[in-house]
């Protein structure tokens, strides 16, 4: 069963379109690894990472099966990705616990395809992305025996909360910037969100 969200346009301000991708999450021993996939049509992509306070994290970027770069970050800073293509970024805990984030700082809009991470009590990852499509669907996998929700955020407030037990699909309508938050209030587990269109 596919859950439909009626006409959710979270932001369509022209000045906010460029660089709209953002991912906020938490690294710890329990949640040590996140990854996301995106593509860029043309022009270089640049991301900016915030690192857990008093912590370090490993960042690996691949284009297909080719390693683009790998680094261990101990503080905030930019990361130049490359010109165009489809990329996978893997963020892994090296030391320390706490929140981390990644945001797009290049002008050319990227297309987010997939996010894999952890949700649980005290850890509700959130990701924002721009879609040029009027109709797009995100499919979620998660531990089926656990309680997992996807929250649709607009202007900092929850406008829709969807129980994934009712269906793994979240359909968004309207071009613009969308923000989704994954919550597992009882027990932690890994999830994957994949753009299905």
C-alpha positions in Angstrom: 0.0 0.0 0.0 1.4 3.4 -1.0 0.8 6.3 1.3 -0.1 9.5 -0.6 0.7 12.9 0.7 -1.7 15.5 -0.7 0.1 18.4 -2.4 3.0 18.8 -0.1 5.2 21.7 -1.5 7.7 22.4 1.3 9.6 25.2 -0.4 9.7 26.5 -3.9 11.5 29.8 -3.5 13.9 30.2 -6.4 16.8 31.4 -4.2 16.5 28.3 -2.0 16.7 25.8 -4.9 20.4 25.9 -5.3 22.2 23.8 -2.7 19.0 22.4 -1.1 20.4 19.0 -0.1 21.0 18.5 3.6 21.4 15.4 5.8 21.4 15.6 9.7 22.0 12.5 11.7 23.9 11.1 14.7 27.0 8.9 14.9 27.6 6.5 17.8 28.7 3.0 18.5 25.1 2.0 18.0 24.7 4.0 14.7 28.2 3.9 13.2 27.5 4.3 9.4 25.4 6.3 7.0 25.5 6.5 3.2 23.8 8.4 0.5 23.7 8.4 -3.3 23.3 11.4 -5.6 23.9 12.4 -9.1 25.0 15.7 -10.7 24.3 16.5 -14.4 27.1 19.0 -14.9 29.5 21.2 -13.0 31.4 20.3 -9.8 29.6 19.2 -6.7 30.8 20.4 -3.3 29.6 19.3 0.1 30.2 20.7 3.5 30.5 18.3 6.6 30.0 19.1 10.2 31.7 16.5 12.5 30.6 15.3 16.0 32.1 17.5 18.7 35.4 15.9 20.0 34.9 13.2 17.4 36.2 12.1 14.0 34.5 10.4 11.1 35.7 8.7 7.9 34.2 10.0 4.6 34.5 7.8 1.5 33.3 9.0 -2.0 32.9 6.6 -4.9 31.8 7.1 -8.5 30.5 3.7 -9.5 33.2 1.2 -8.4 36.0 3.9 -8.5 37.3 5.5 -5.4 37.1 9.3 -5.7 38.6 10.1 -2.3 38.7 9.0 1.3 39.5 11.2 4.3 39.2 11.3 8.1 37.6 14.5 9.2 38.2 15.9 12.7 36.5 19.2 12.2 34.0 20.9 9.8 35.0 21.5 6.2 34.2 21.3 2.5 34.7 18.3 0.3 35.0 18.7 -3.5 33.3 15.7 -5.2 33.9 16.0 -8.9 32.3 17.2 -12.2 29.3 15.0 -13.0 27.9 11.5 -12.6 26.5 9.4 -9.9 28.3 9.3 -6.5 28.0 7.3 -3.3 29.2 8.9 0.0 29.8 6.7 3.1 30.2 8.3 6.5 31.6 6.1 9.3 32.3 6.8 12.9 36.0 6.9 13.7 35.7 8.2 17.3 33.4 10.2 19.5 29.6 10.3 19.5 27.2 13.1 18.4 25.4 14.8 15.7 26.9 15.3 12.2 25.6 16.9 9.1 26.3 17.3 5.4 25.0 20.0 3.1 25.4 21.0 -0.5 27.3 24.2 -1.1 27.8 24.1 -4.8 25.4 26.0 -7.1 24.5 23.1 -9.4 21.5 21.1 -7.9 22.1 17.5 -7.2 19.5 14.7 -7.4 19.3 12.6 -4.3 18.7 8.9 -5.0 19.2 6.9 -1.8 19.8 7.4 2.0 20.8 4.5 4.3 21.2 5.1 8.1 19.9 4.4 11.5 16.9 5.6 13.5 16.0 5.0 17.1 15.3 6.7 20.5 17.5 9.8 20.5 18.3 9.5 16.8 15.9 10.8 14.2 17.8 11.4 10.9 16.5 14.1 8.6 17.2 14.8 5.0 16.2 17.6 2.6 16.4 17.6 -1.1 15.1 19.4 -4.2 12.9 17.7 -6.7 12.0 19.2 -10.1 9.3 16.5 -10.5 5.6 17.2 -9.7 5.2 13.6 -8.4 7.9 11.5 -6.7 7.8 8.5 -4.5 10.4 7.3 -1.9 10.3 3.7 -0.9 11.5 2.7 2.6 12.9 -0.6 4.0 13.3 -1.1 7.7 13.1 -3.9 10.4 9.5 -4.9 9.8 9.0 -6.0 13.4 9.8 -2.5 14.6 7.8 0.7 14.7 9.1 3.2 12.1 7.6 6.5 11.1 8.4 9.0 8.3 7.6 12.6 9.1 7.1 15.2 6.5 8.5 18.5 7.7 7.4 21.9 6.4 8.8 25.2 7.9 10.2 23.3 10.9 7.0 21.6 11.8 5.6 18.1 11.2 2.8 18.3 8.6 2.4 14.5 8.2 3.5 11.5 10.1 3.3 8.2 8.3 3.5 4.7 9.9 5.6 2.6 7.5 3.7 -0.5 8.7 0.8 0.9 6.6 2.9 1.0 3.5 6.6 1.5 2.5 6.0 4.3 0.0 5.9 8.0 0.6 4.6 10.0 -2.3 5.4 13.7 -2.6 3.6 16.2 -4.8 4.9 19.4 -6.2 8.3 20.5 -7.3 10.4 22.1 -4.6 12.4 21.3 -1.5 11.1 18.4 0.6 12.2 17.3 4.1 11.7 13.8 5.5 12.6 12.6 9.0 12.8 9.0 10.0 11.8 8.1 13.6 11.9 4.8 15.5 10.6 5.7 18.9 10.9 2.2 20.5 13.8 0.3 19.2 16.7 1.3 16.8 17.2 -0.1 13.4 18.6 0.5 10.0 16.5 2.0 7.2 17.0 2.7 3.5 15.1 5.3 1.6 15.2 5.0 -2.2 13.9 7.4 -4.8 11.5 5.3 -7.0 9.8 8.1 -9.0 
